[in-house]
């Protein structure tokens, strides 16, 4: 088991710069979920990356092997950052992002809360507030989002882009 931990740690810390021949395919996965109720979006105000202002973003997270699939990671992000249990309704889009010398595949989902009130404690230490914002207030939301990728994803969401969740098939461990 220690051997698996060492391998996972090594892979997690690798960057393109650590492979001078460029022969390894190193990428990371992350996801976000736009949650809407009564024409309002559930967003989080968070303090990250030594940025002086609070960012305003949908619940988001990195995908880990413990998630057992990217849709589970999105559900975990919503619960951890907002306290709400959610069910995903569709995929908004998949975005390629180069940030912090890493290549990410970012998956953005849409979903609904399963109750009117949060069911869980917020466990993400970076979250300052959870807010419902009128989705027509896009001009107030966009400048506070922490990345261009999330801005594009929000516009895609508001434009009604939808792909079925079945597009993503979690196969699990293959060898």
C-alpha positions in Angstrom: 0.0 0.0 0.0 2.9 2.4 0.7 4.1 1.8 -2.8 0.7 3.0 -4.2 0.8 6.1 -2.0 4.3 6.9 -3.2 3.3 6.5 -6.8 0.2 8.6 -6.3 2.2 11.3 -4.6 4.8 11.4 -7.4 2.1 11.6 -10.0 0.3 14.4 -8.2 3.4 16.6 -8.0 4.5 16.1 -11.6 4.3 18.9 -14.0 5.2 19.2 -17.7 8.5 20.7 -16.6 9.4 17.6 -14.7 9.4 15.6 -17.9 12.1 17.1 -20.2 11.3 14.8 -23.0 7.6 15.6 -23.0 6.7 11.9 -23.1 4.3 11.7 -20.2 0.7 12.7 -20.6 0.1 14.7 -17.5 -3.3 16.3 -16.9 -5.6 17.2 -14.1 -9.4 17.1 -13.8 -11.6 19.6 -12.0 -15.3 20.3 -12.0 -17.9 22.9 -11.1 -21.7 22.8 -10.7 -24.2 25.6 -11.4 -27.2 25.1 -9.1 -30.3 27.1 -9.9 -33.6 27.6 -8.0 -36.2 30.2 -8.8 -34.0 32.0 -11.3 -31.2 32.3 -8.8 -27.8 30.7 -8.8 -26.1 29.2 -5.8 -22.6 30.6 -5.6 -19.8 30.7 -3.1 -17.7 33.6 -2.0 -14.2 32.2 -1.4 -10.8 33.5 -0.6 -8.0 31.6 -2.5 -4.6 32.0 -4.0 -3.7 35.2 -2.1 -6.2 37.3 -4.1 -7.3 40.3 -2.0 -11.0 40.2 -3.0 -13.5 37.4 -2.5 -14.1 35.4 -5.6 -17.7 34.5 -6.6 -17.9 31.1 -8.1 -20.0 28.0 -8.4 -19.0 25.1 -6.1 -15.8 23.6 -7.7 -13.2 21.0 -6.8 -10.4 18.9 -8.1 -11.3 15.3 -9.0 -9.6 12.7 -6.9 -9.5 8.9 -7.3 -11.6 8.7 -4.1 -14.6 10.4 -5.9 -15.2 7.3 -8.0 -16.2 9.4 -11.0 -16.4 13.1 -12.0 -20.1 13.4 -11.3 -19.5 12.3 -7.7 -16.8 15.0 -7.4 -19.3 17.7 -8.5 -21.8 16.4 -5.9 -19.1 16.4 -3.3 -18.1 20.0 -4.2 -21.6 21.3 -3.8 -22.1 19.5 -0.4 -18.6 20.6 0.9 -18.9 24.2 -0.2 -22.6 25.0 0.2 -24.0 22.4 2.6 -26.6 21.5 0.0 -27.2 18.0 -1.4 -27.7 18.2 -5.2 -28.7 16.1 -8.1 -27.0 16.7 -11.4 -29.3 17.4 -14.4 -26.9 17.7 -17.3 -23.3 18.5 -18.4 -22.9 22.2 -19.5 -19.5 21.7 -21.1 -15.9 20.4 -20.9 -13.1 23.0 -21.0 -9.4 22.7 -21.4 -7.4 25.1 -19.2 -3.7 25.7 -18.8 -3.0 27.2 -15.3 -0.2 27.0 -12.8 1.9 25.1 -15.3 -0.7 22.3 -15.5 -3.2 21.2 -18.1 -6.7 20.7 -16.7 -9.9 19.2 -18.1 -12.6 21.1 -16.4 -16.1 19.6 -16.4 -19.1 21.9 -15.7 -22.5 20.5 -14.6 -25.9 21.9 -13.8 -28.0 20.6 -11.0 -30.7 21.2 -8.4 -30.8 21.1 -4.7 -32.7 18.2 -3.2 -34.1 20.3 -0.3 -34.9 24.0 0.4 -32.3 24.2 3.2 -28.7 23.0 3.5 -28.4 19.5 4.9 -24.7 19.4 5.7 -22.1 21.6 7.4 -19.8 23.6 5.1 -16.4 21.9 5.4 -14.3 24.0 2.9 -12.1 26.4 4.9 -11.9 28.8 2.0 -15.6 29.5 1.8 -16.6 32.8 3.4 -20.3 33.0 2.3 -22.9 31.0 0.3 -25.2 33.3 -1.7 -28.2 33.0 -4.0 -27.8 35.5 -6.8 -30.3 36.5 -9.4 -29.0 35.0 -12.7 -30.0 38.2 -14.5 -27.2 40.0 -12.4 -24.6 38.5 -14.7 -22.8 41.8 -15.0 -22.2 41.7 -11.2 -21.2 38.0 -11.2 -18.7 37.8 -14.1 -16.0 40.3 -12.8 -15.8 38.4 -9.5 -15.3 35.0 -11.0 -11.8 33.7 -10.5 -11.1 32.5 -14.0 -12.0 33.1 -17.6 -13.0 29.4 -17.9 -15.7 29.8 -15.3 -16.9 33.0 -17.1 -17.2 31.1 -20.4 -19.0 28.2 -18.6 -21.5 30.6 -17.0 -22.3 32.1 -20.4 -22.7 28.6 -21.8 -25.0 27.7 -18.9 -27.1 30.8 -19.4 -27.2 30.2 -23.1 -28.8 26.8 -22.3 -26.0 24.5 -23.4 -26.8 21.0 -22.3 -25.3 17.5 -22.8 -26.6 14.3 -21.2 -24.9 13.0 -18.2 -24.7 9.7 -19.9 -22.0 11.2 -22.1 -19.6 10.5 -19.2 -19.3 6.8 -18.5 -17.3 5.9 -15.4 -15.6 2.6 -16.3 -13.6 2.3 -13.0 -10.2 0.7 -12.7 -9.2 -1.1 -15.9 -6.1 -3.0 -14.8 
